[in-house]
Structure formats: C-alpha cells, structure tokens
Amino acid sequence: MAERLEPAAAAAVDLAQVGSHDRVLDVACGTGNGAVLASRRGARVTGVDLEPALLEVARRRAPEVEWLCADAAALPAGDGAHGLRLETLSRATLELAFADVAEARRFLVRTAGHVLAAEPHLRREGRWEALQADLEALIAARARPAGDGIALELGYVLARARA
C-alpha cells in the first residue's frame, strides 16, 4: 500500500522544496512516506497518525523522526505549536488504478487509520456497512474507467514550516 503512495509523497516534498532548514509536520502520515523523504533531506520532522500499527512501520523506517499517535484535529494550533510556523501547504495528486470500486474502497479503508480505529465502534452501532456503501458511492462518482478497471485521483498533503 505505502509503495503506491510514494510518488505522491515525493511530489509533495518536491513541491514544498523541503530542506535542512525546515521543520515539517506530516499529518495523517500513515507509514511515513512524506516524513521519511523530508527527513532524508535533513528536515526536522514530526509525523502524526491515528493508527498505531502504521506508526510502528514508520518508526522502523525512520527512527530519527518524531512519531505521534494522535488525532490531527486535536493537535495544538497556532504559532508555536510543535515549534512550527506554517509556511507552505503542498498538495500533490496521484492517480491509482484499481480492478474495481470494491478494491479501491478496501485500499482507502486500510490506509485511513481513523477508519480502522473506529471500525469496532461503527460495527457495534451497525454503521460499518453504511460507511462502506457511502465510500463505494463516492469512489464510483469520482473514478473513471481505465483499462480493465478504474482510476481514482487521490490527494497527498504535506505542510512545510520554517522555525
């Protein structure tokens, strides 16, 4: 999965022109593609994700990065948060190919830590299947036919800040 998102992470890091003078916050970092690349360029990096299993993979890839298991919406905001002053927000797009809508849905659920974390709760409330159906409807509306399957454009966001 992470390998499929590496080109988007590289594009975001390139677009942000990350260098050794930067302090980077990679929000919803997953297994750390963007954070790892920024760290290799000498930036001081913090990666944040809600899913501990994804962060474990990220930690093995780049132990020098500060990895936080947290809800990005609950992080402190404003100047001085994590010593960061937000300067640039980069968005790179990546088009991924899937056999069908169901495969795209499975990929998106597996790469979204907040969805995985909420699965037991949603199943208890009987809302898991509705979420899956809504996600498939969204994918079907946004995907385009490609070869024997579909193509779906996804975004990757990277924030760059200067200390």
Secondary structure, DSSP 8 states (H G I E B T S, - for coil): -HHHHHHHHHHHHHHHT--TTEEEEEET-TTTHHHHHHHHTT-EEEEEES-HHHHHHHHHH-TTSEEEES-GGGS--STTGGG--EEEEEEEEEEEEESSHHHHHHHHHHH-HHHHHHHHHHHHTT-HHHHHHHHHHHHHHH-EEETTEEEEEEEEEEEEEE-
